[in-house]
Amino acid sequence: MSEHNVTQADLIASDDRSNKACYGGRSIVRIEKVTGLARRVMREAFVERVATAMCTFFDCKSFSTDLGVSVECSFFGIASNTVAAAIAFEMAHNLILEWGCVYKGGAPTFSYRLGVADGLKTMANREKQNELAEVQRHDLDSVTSRSLEKKKELQRELGTVAELSVKAKSTSDHDEDDMASMKFESDNESNSGSNDIDRWNIKADFSTDDLQTINLCNDVDENIETYMKREQTKPPNPNEIPETLAEFDGKVEPETKPPTPMASCWKSQMQLVHFRTTSEQVADDYLVQHKIKLRSGRKRKSTIRDKESYRRGEQDSSKIDVRQTALT
């Protein structure tokens, strides 16, 4: 139903007309007696509360008409929503009557039916609060995501500037080294006392330690024997773990991400609030266009005489799925 409401919200929002009655409709549920059709139908106290709950569930309004032999409950507002509200109301009304017949006596039955009706009202209000909280959380996540993206973009820009600065400094240092090298080579060419190794930049391929150890004045065989007696380098063990790998004994843990909350059907809190306001406007414009005038009847105070039956009714209200036959 939420997805359907989103579609309706987009459709109505695209309409520039101030009068939204064209989107309105009316669905009627008639309560009659199964036996003794000529007898007057008593308006049960729980009926109005169930109707109020359905109006909250499906974003519409309602009024009732006492016709004597029947009572009509009319749901008006966005046409498709009124149909869903009427179907859910009929189902809930019949279930409450059926479940209430189990209790013996007027007080337990009356209290139980009120408990179910009030339980439905509580469920409807909680659903609307959760829907609003969900879309608020969605808006907050969107703002946080955009803020993080801007921060990453700024860091990338700063990193690019720093990289260009390092490259420029490296190029400058390289030019200075080239100039110093050219000056050093020029000085060496003008110095006639330099030896061949320095002038031609030839590096020795032996260690000076070998010259100190081997006496060039000794016999060739003695030098070879002395060189062979040196301690040979221990061959590497192929099974030995390199020190760089042996130091790393940590376990690589897979990267875990927090579960992503289910996205809301509504794009923003403003869209949801605007839809709820518009649904009320559609209902009001429908009454004006069809010249329906409502008047408030006498309010009757309902007293709960059996609290235990009332609490059972509140618990059983959760068994009623008002979305079971709703439009999707």
FITOR-208927 format. One record per residue (C-alpha): residue number from 1; residue in three letters; z, x, y. Coordinates in Angstrom, 1 decimal, always signed. Each point is the difference from the previous one (the first is absolute). Layout:
N
 marvo zamar      z      x      y
   NUM   Ala      Z      X      Y
...
END
This chain:
328
 marvo zamar      z      x      y
     1   Met   +0.0   +0.0   +0.0
     2   Ser   +0.6   +2.9   +2.3
     3   Glu   -3.5   +1.2   -0.3
     4   His   -1.2   -3.5   +0.7
     5   Asn   +2.1   -0.1   +3.1
     6   Val   -1.4   +3.3   +1.2
     7   Thr   -3.5   -1.4   -0.4
     8   Gln   +1.0   -3.1   +1.9
     9   Ala   +1.6   +2.1   +2.7
    10   Asp   -3.2   +2.1   +0.5
    11   Leu   -2.1   -3.2   +0.1
    12   Ile   +2.1   -1.8   +2.6
    13   Ala   +0.5   +3.2   +2.1
    14   Ser   -3.8   +0.3   +0.3
    15   Asp   -0.2   -3.5   +1.5
    16   Asp   +0.2   -0.1   +3.8
    17   Arg   +0.7   -3.7   +0.2
    18   Ser   +3.4   -0.9   +1.3
    19   Asn   +0.3   -3.2   -2.2
    20   Lys   +0.4   +1.0   -3.6
    21   Ala   +0.1   -3.5   -1.4
    22   Cys   -3.3   +0.6   -1.9
    23   Tyr   +1.9   +2.2   -2.4
    24   Gly   +2.6   -2.6   -0.6
    25   Gly   +0.5   -2.5   -2.8
    26   Arg   +2.5   -2.3   -1.6
    27   Ser   +1.2   -0.4   -3.6
    28   Ile   +2.1   -2.9   -1.1
    29   Val   +2.4   -0.3   -2.9
    30   Arg   +1.0   -3.6   -0.8
    31   Ile   +3.4   -0.6   -1.8
    32   Glu   +0.0   -3.3   -1.9
    33   Lys   +2.1   -1.5   -2.7
    34   Val   -1.4   +0.2   -3.5
    35   Thr   +1.5   -3.4   -1.0
    36   Gly   +0.5   -2.9   +2.2
    37   Leu   -2.6   +0.7   +2.6
    38   Ala   +1.3   -2.8   +2.2
    39   Arg   +3.4   +1.6   +0.4
    40   Arg   +0.8   +2.0   +3.1
    41   Val   -0.2   +3.8   -0.4
    42   Met   +3.2   +1.8   +1.2
    43   Arg   -0.6   +3.1   +2.0
    44   Glu   +2.0   +2.8   -1.8
    45   Ala   +1.9   +2.5   +2.1
    46   Phe   -1.6   +3.0   -1.8
    47   Val   -3.6   -1.1   +0.8
    48   Glu   +0.1   +1.0   +3.6
    49   Arg   +1.4   +3.4   -0.9
    50   Val   -2.6   +0.7   -2.6
    51   Ala   -2.7   -1.0   +2.5
    52   Thr   +1.5   +2.5   +2.6
    53   Ala   +0.0   +2.7   -2.6
    54   Met   -3.7   -0.6   -0.8
    55   Cys   -0.9   +0.1   +3.7
    56   Thr   +1.7   +3.4   +0.2
    57   Phe   -1.8   +1.3   -3.1
    58   Phe   -3.5   -1.1   +1.1
    59   Asp   +0.2   +0.2   +3.8
    60   Cys   -0.5   -3.7   +0.8
    61   Lys   +2.0   -3.0   +1.3
    62   Ser   +0.9   -3.4   -1.5
    63   Phe   +1.3   -3.5   +0.7
    64   Ser   +0.9   -2.9   -2.2
    65   Thr   -0.9   -3.7   +0.3
    66   Asp   +2.2   -2.7   -1.6
    67   Leu   -2.3   -2.8   -1.2
    68   Gly   +2.7   -1.9   -2.0
    69   Val   -1.6   +0.0   -3.4
    70   Ser   -0.9   +3.7   +0.4
    71   Val   +0.8   +3.0   +2.1
    72   Glu   -2.9   +2.2   +1.3
    73   Cys   +0.6   +3.7   +0.7
    74   Ser   -2.8   +1.4   +2.1
    75   Phe   -0.7   +3.7   +0.5
    76   Phe   -2.2   +0.9   +2.9
    77   Gly   -1.3   +3.3   +1.4
    78   Ile   -2.6   +2.4   -1.3
    79   Ala   -1.9   -2.2   -2.5
    80   Ser   +0.2   +2.3   -3.0
    81   Asn   +3.7   +0.7   +0.5
    82   Thr   +0.8   -3.7   +0.1
    83   Val   -1.6   -0.5   -3.4
    84   Ala   +2.0   +2.9   -1.5
    85   Ala   +3.2   -1.4   +1.6
    86   Ala   -0.6   -3.5   -1.3
    87   Ile   -0.7   +1.2   -3.6
    88   Ala   +3.1   +2.2   +0.0
    89   Phe   +2.1   -2.8   +1.5
    90   Glu   -1.1   -2.5   -2.7
    91   Met   +0.8   +2.5   -2.8
    92   Ala   +3.5   +0.9   +1.4
    93   His   +0.9   -3.7   +0.7
    94   Asn   -0.8   -1.1   -3.5
    95   Leu   +1.9   +3.0   -1.6
    96   Ile   +3.1   -0.7   +2.1
    97   Leu   +0.0   -3.6   -1.1
    98   Glu   -0.4   +1.0   -3.6
    99   Trp   +2.6   +2.7   +0.0
   100   Gly   +2.5   -2.2   +1.9
   101   Cys   -0.1   -2.7   -2.7
   102   Val   +1.9   +2.3   -2.3
   103   Tyr   +3.2   -0.4   +2.1
   104   Lys   +2.0   -3.1   -0.4
   105   Gly   +1.4   -1.8   +3.0
   106   Gly   -1.2   -0.3   +3.6
   107   Ala   +1.9   +2.9   +1.5
   108   Pro   -1.1   +2.8   -2.5
   109   Thr   -3.6   -1.2   +0.1
   110   Phe   -0.1   -0.3   +3.8
   111   Ser   +1.6   +3.4   +0.5
   112   Tyr   -2.3   +1.7   -2.6
   113   Arg   -3.1   -1.3   +1.7
   114   Leu   +1.2   +1.2   +3.4
   115   Gly   +0.8   +3.4   -1.5
   116   Val   -3.6   +0.4   -1.3
   117   Ala   -1.4   -1.1   +3.4
   118   Asp   +2.2   +2.4   +2.0
   119   Gly   -0.9   +2.7   -2.5
   120   Leu   -3.7   -0.5   +0.7
   121   Lys   +0.7   +0.2   +3.7
   122   Thr   +1.9   +3.2   -0.4
   123   Met   -2.9   +1.5   -2.1
   124   Ala   -2.5   -1.0   +2.6
   125   Asn   +1.9   +1.5   +2.9
   126   Arg   +0.6   +3.2   -2.0
   127   Glu   -3.7   +0.3   -0.8
   128   Lys   -1.0   -0.2   +3.6
   129   Gln   +2.6   +2.6   +1.0
   130   Asn   -1.2   +2.3   -2.8
   131   Glu   -3.6   -0.5   +1.1
   132   Leu   +0.8   +0.9   +3.6
   133   Ala   +2.1   +3.0   -1.1
   134   Glu   -2.8   +1.2   -2.2
   135   Val   -2.6   -0.1   +2.7
   136   Gln   +2.4   +1.7   +2.4
   137   Arg   +0.5   +2.8   -2.6
   138   His   -3.8   +0.2   -0.3
   139   Asp   -0.3   +0.4   +3.8
   140   Leu   +2.6   +2.8   +0.0
   141   Asp   -1.7   +1.8   -2.8
   142   Ser   -3.3   -0.2   +1.9
   143   Val   +1.6   +1.4   +3.1
   144   Thr   +1.6   +2.8   -2.0
   145   Ser   -3.2   +0.9   -1.7
   146   Arg   -1.9   +0.2   +3.2
   147   Ser   +2.7   +2.2   +1.5
   148   Leu   -0.1   +2.4   -2.9
   149   Glu   -3.8   +0.1   +0.2
   150   Lys   +0.1   +0.9   +3.7
   151   Lys   +2.6   +2.7   -0.7
   152   Lys   -2.1   +1.5   -2.8
   153   Glu   -3.1   +0.0   +2.3
   154   Leu   +2.0   +1.8   +2.7
   155   Gln   +1.2   +2.6   -2.5
   156   Arg   -3.6   +0.5   -1.1
   157   Glu   -1.1   +0.5   +3.6
   158   Leu   +2.8   +2.5   +0.7
   159   Gly   -0.8   +1.8   -3.2
   160   Thr   -3.7   +0.4   +1.0
   161   Val   +1.0   +1.3   +3.5
   162   Ala   +2.4   +2.5   -1.6
   163   Glu   -2.7   +1.2   -2.5
   164   Leu   -2.5   +0.5   +2.8
   165   Ser   +2.6   +2.0   +2.0
   166   Val   +0.7   +2.2   -3.0
   167   Lys   -3.7   +0.6   -0.6
   168   Ala   -0.5   +1.0   +3.7
   169   Lys   +2.9   +2.4   -0.1
   170   Ser   -1.2   +1.5   -3.3
   171   Thr   -3.5   +0.6   +1.5
   172   Ser   +1.5   +1.7   +3.1
   173   Asp   +2.2   +2.3   -2.2
   174   His   -3.1   +0.8   -2.1
   175   Asp   -2.0   +1.0   +3.1
   176   Glu   +2.8   +2.3   +1.2
   177   Asp   +0.2   +1.7   -3.5
   178   Asp   -3.8   +0.6   +0.1
   179   Met   +0.3   +1.6   +3.4
   180   Ala   +2.9   +2.2   -1.1
   181   Ser   -1.9   +1.0   -3.2
   182   Met   -3.1   +1.0   +2.0
   183   Lys   +2.1   +2.1   +2.4
   184   Phe   +1.8   +1.7   -3.0
   185   Glu   -3.4   +0.8   -1.7
   186   Ser   -1.3   +1.5   +3.3
   187   Asp   +3.1   +2.2   +0.3
   188   Asn   -0.5   +1.3   -3.6
   189   Glu   -3.6   +0.8   +0.6
   190   Ser   +0.9   +2.2   +3.0
   191   Asn   +2.6   +1.9   -2.0
   192   Ser   -1.7   +2.9   -1.8
   193   Gly   +3.2   +1.1   -1.8
   194   Ser   +0.2   -3.1   -2.2
   195   Asn   -0.5   +0.4   -3.7
   196   Asp   -2.8   -1.7   -2.0
   197   Ile   +2.4   -2.6   -1.6
   198   Asp   +1.1   -1.3   +3.4
   199   Arg   -3.4   +0.1   +1.5
   200   Trp   -1.7   -1.9   -2.8
   201   Asn   +2.9   -2.3   -0.6
   202   Ile   +0.3   +1.1   -3.6
   203   Lys   +3.2   -1.0   -1.8
   204   Ala   +1.5   +2.1   -2.9
   205   Asp   +0.0   -1.8   -3.4
   206   Phe   +3.1   +1.9   -1.2
   207   Ser   +3.7   +0.0   +0.8
   208   Thr   +1.7   +2.8   +1.8
   209   Asp   +2.8   -0.3   -2.5
   210   Asp   -2.4   +1.3   -2.6
   211   Leu   -0.7   +3.1   +2.1
   212   Gln   +3.7   +0.7   +0.2
   213   Thr   +0.5   -0.5   -3.7
   214   Ile   -3.0   +2.0   -1.3
   215   Asn   +0.0   +3.6   +0.9
   216   Leu   -3.5   +1.0   +0.7
   217   Cys   +0.9   +3.6   -0.7
   218   Asn   +0.9   -0.7   -3.6
   219   Asp   -2.4   +0.1   -2.9
   220   Val   -2.2   -3.0   -0.5
   221   Asp   +1.4   -0.7   -3.5
   222   Glu   +3.5   +0.1   +1.3
   223   Asn   -0.8   -2.5   +2.8
   224   Ile   -1.6   -2.3   -2.5
   225   Glu   +3.0   +0.2   -2.3
   226   Thr   +2.4   -0.7   +2.9
   227   Tyr   -2.1   -3.0   +1.1
   228   Met   +0.0   -1.5   -3.5
   229   Lys   +3.8   +0.3   -0.3
   230   Arg   +0.5   -2.3   +2.9
   231   Glu   +1.6   -3.4   -0.7
   232   Gln   -2.7   -2.5   -0.7
   233   Thr   +0.0   -3.4   +1.6
   234   Lys   +1.4   -2.7   -2.2
   235   Pro   -2.8   -2.4   -1.0
   236   Pro   +0.5   -3.5   +1.1
   237   Asn   +1.4   -2.6   -2.4
   238   Pro   -2.5   -2.8   -0.4
   239   Asn   +2.8   -2.4   -1.0
   240   Glu   +2.2   +0.8   +3.0
   241   Ile   +0.2   -2.7   +2.7
   242   Pro   -1.1   +1.4   +3.4
   243   Glu   +2.9   +0.2   +2.5
   244   Thr   -1.7   -2.3   +2.5
   245   Leu   -0.2   -2.8   -2.7
   246   Ala   +3.4   +0.8   -1.5
   247   Glu   +1.7   -0.6   +3.4
   248   Phe   -1.6   -3.5   +0.2
   249   Asp   +1.9   -2.2   -2.5
   250   Gly   -0.1   -3.2   +1.9
   251   Lys   -1.6   -3.1   -1.5
   252   Val   -2.9   -1.7   +1.7
   253   Glu   +1.0   -3.6   +0.6
   254   Pro   -2.7   -2.6   +0.4
   255   Glu   -0.2   -1.4   +3.5
   256   Thr   +1.6   -3.5   +0.0
   257   Lys   -0.8   -2.5   +2.7
   258   Pro   +2.2   -3.0   +0.9
   259   Pro   -1.4   -3.3   -1.2
   260   Thr   -2.3   -1.6   +2.5
   261   Pro   +1.3   -3.4   +1.0
   262   Met   -2.2   -3.0   -0.5
   263   Ala   -2.2   -0.5   +3.1
   264   Ser   +0.5   -3.2   +2.0
   265   Cys   -2.8   -2.5   +0.1
   266   Trp   +0.5   -0.2   +3.8
   267   Lys   -1.5   +2.7   +2.1
   268   Ser   +2.9   -0.1   +2.5
   269   Gln   +3.1   -1.8   +1.1
   270   Met   -1.9   -1.4   +3.0
   271   Gln   -2.6   -1.6   -2.4
   272   Leu   +2.7   -1.7   -2.0
   273   Val   +1.9   -1.3   +3.0
   274   His   -3.2   -1.2   +1.5
   275   Phe   -0.9   -1.9   -3.1
   276   Arg   +3.3   -1.7   -0.2
   277   Thr   -0.3   -1.1   +3.6
   278   Thr   -3.6   -1.1   -0.5
   279   Ser   +1.0   -2.1   -3.0
   280   Glu   +2.4   -1.9   +2.1
   281   Gln   -2.6   -0.5   +2.7
   282   Val   -2.5   -1.4   -2.6
   283   Ala   +2.7   -2.5   -1.2
   284   Asp   +0.8   -1.1   +3.6
   285   Asp   -3.7   -0.3   +0.9
   286   Tyr   -0.6   -2.0   -3.1
   287   Leu   +2.6   -2.6   +1.0
   288   Val   -1.4   -0.2   +3.5
   289   Gln   -3.6   -0.5   -1.1
   290   His   +1.0   -2.7   -2.5
   291   Lys   +2.4   -1.6   +2.4
   292   Ile   +2.9   +0.2   -2.3
   293   Lys   +3.4   -0.3   +1.7
   294   Leu   +3.2   +1.0   -1.8
   295   Arg   +3.4   -1.3   +0.5
   296   Ser   +3.3   +1.2   -1.3
   297   Gly   +1.8   -2.2   -2.4
   298   Arg   +3.7   -0.4   -0.5
   299   Lys   +1.5   +3.1   -1.6
   300   Arg   +2.2   -0.5   -2.9
   301   Lys   +2.7   +2.4   -0.9
   302   Ser   +0.0   +1.1   -3.6
   303   Thr   +3.4   +1.0   -1.5
   304   Ile   +0.1   +2.2   -3.0
   305   Arg   +2.6   -1.5   -2.3
   306   Asp   -0.5   +2.0   -3.2
   307   Lys   -0.2   +3.7   +1.0
   308   Glu   -0.6   +1.2   -3.6
   309   Ser   -3.0   -2.2   -0.4
   310   Tyr   -1.3   +1.1   +3.4
   311   Arg   +0.3   +3.7   -1.0
   312   Arg   -1.9   -0.7   -3.2
   313   Gly   -2.7   -1.6   +2.0
   314   Glu   -0.3   +3.0   +2.3
   315   Gln   -0.3   +2.3   -3.1
   316   Asp   -2.7   -2.3   -1.6
   317   Ser   -2.1   +0.0   +3.2
   318   Ser   -1.2   +3.5   -1.0
   319   Lys   -1.7   -1.5   -3.0
   320   Ile   -2.4   -1.9   +2.2
   321   Asp   -3.2   +2.0   +0.7
   322   Val   -1.5   -1.6   +3.1
   323   Arg   -2.9   +2.4   -0.1
   324   Gln   -1.0   -1.1   -3.5
   325   Thr   -2.6   -2.6   +1.2
   326   Ala   -0.4   +1.3   +3.5
   327   Leu   -3.4   +1.1   +1.3
   328   Thr   -0.9   +3.6   -0.5
END
